[in-house]
Amino acid sequence: ANQDVSLPANTQVLLDKSTEVSIGYITIPSTSSLVIGESDDDEIALRAAGINVLGKLIAGSESCRIQNTQIRITLYGSRPANAPTVPEPEYKGVNVQGGEVSLHGKRFSRTWTRLSTTALAGSDVLMLQHQTNWKAGQQLVVVTTAVKDSKEAHENEVVTIQHVYDSVPGGVGSAVVIDPPLQYRHSGISNYQAEVGLLSRMIVIK
């Protein structure tokens, strides 16, 4: 655990399972590739202190995107007490030095839409203006329509999709059931509609 790893030269390493332990710094030599592929598992999780990409870090491609496997790369660690003012570039980061990072997850459309009708406080259904290909388990942000919006006092809400309706009424692009129910009223009137954004992605680096 927490050991630095350097891939062998002239190799292509396929990661199709989650790593069982946290890794230190991962170095991908200029002649090698780390490829994260689809898996029978719902998720592939990689936890590392940092990744130094001299070669290639690949997940999917433009013609063959990651469709069904959630990929999560988590960069961890505490800054050393004697670290310089500017830390080393691979510290909790993906440092690319003449290499290539190519990440292609499933495209979700739209990533932003608006309410088609007003959603009242306590509601657990959002009626949306546009058709989407969102799915259960994804997170949304419902943007405030209150007059005041500040960091200390806001009505922006993050919710999780529980169900996506297959058919919707006329004038509605799509409809989703959410949890938790809304705490606040979000307008969806003719001249002012709350924005709804998709927060979830198939490939996440955090």
NORDA-V297397 format. One record per residue. N is the residue number from 1. OMEGA is omega in whole degrees, 0 to 359 (* if undefined). Layout:
((N	OMEGA) (N	OMEGA))
This chain:
((1	177) (2	179) (3	175) (4	182) (5	174) (6	179) (7	176) (8	177) (9	175) (10	179) (11	172) (12	184) (13	179) (14	175) (15	180) (16	175) (17	176) (18	174) (19	185) (20	182) (21	174) (22	181) (23	174) (24	179) (25	178) (26	176) (27	176) (28	182) (29	185) (30	182) (31	186) (32	180) (33	168) (34	185) (35	176) (36	187) (37	175) (38	183) (39	172) (40	177) (41	178) (42	186) (43	168) (44	182) (45	177) (46	182) (47	185) (48	177) (49	179) (50	181) (51	179) (52	188) (53	172) (54	178) (55	184) (56	170) (57	190) (58	169) (59	182) (60	177) (61	180) (62	182) (63	181) (64	185) (65	174) (66	188) (67	193) (68	184) (69	176) (70	178) (71	180) (72	174) (73	182) (74	178) (75	189) (76	171) (77	177) (78	180) (79	180) (80	182) (81	183) (82	182) (83	176) (84	180) (85	176) (86	183) (87	176) (88	188) (89	180) (90	180) (91	182) (92	180) (93	172) (94	186) (95	183) (96	180) (97	180) (98	180) (99	184) (100	171) (101	183) (102	184) (103	184) (104	176) (105	178) (106	178) (107	175) (108	184) (109	353) (110	173) (111	175) (112	172) (113	178) (114	175) (115	175) (116	175) (117	180) (118	177) (119	183) (120	174) (121	182) (122	180) (123	176) (124	177) (125	175) (126	173) (127	188) (128	184) (129	188) (130	174) (131	180) (132	173) (133	178) (134	182) (135	180) (136	180) (137	180) (138	180) (139	177) (140	166) (141	176) (142	189) (143	181) (144	168) (145	176) (146	181) (147	181) (148	176) (149	179) (150	180) (151	184) (152	183) (153	182) (154	179) (155	172) (156	184) (157	175) (158	183) (159	180) (160	178) (161	176) (162	183) (163	176) (164	181) (165	178) (166	179) (167	184) (168	178) (169	176) (170	180) (171	179) (172	180) (173	178) (174	181) (175	182) (176	172) (177	185) (178	173) (179	358) (180	174) (181	182) (182	175) (183	187) (184	175) (185	177) (186	187) (187	173) (188	182) (189	190) (190	184) (191	182) (192	181) (193	177) (194	174) (195	177) (196	184) (197	176) (198	181) (199	187) (200	175) (201	180) (202	179) (203	183) (204	171) (205	183) (206	*))
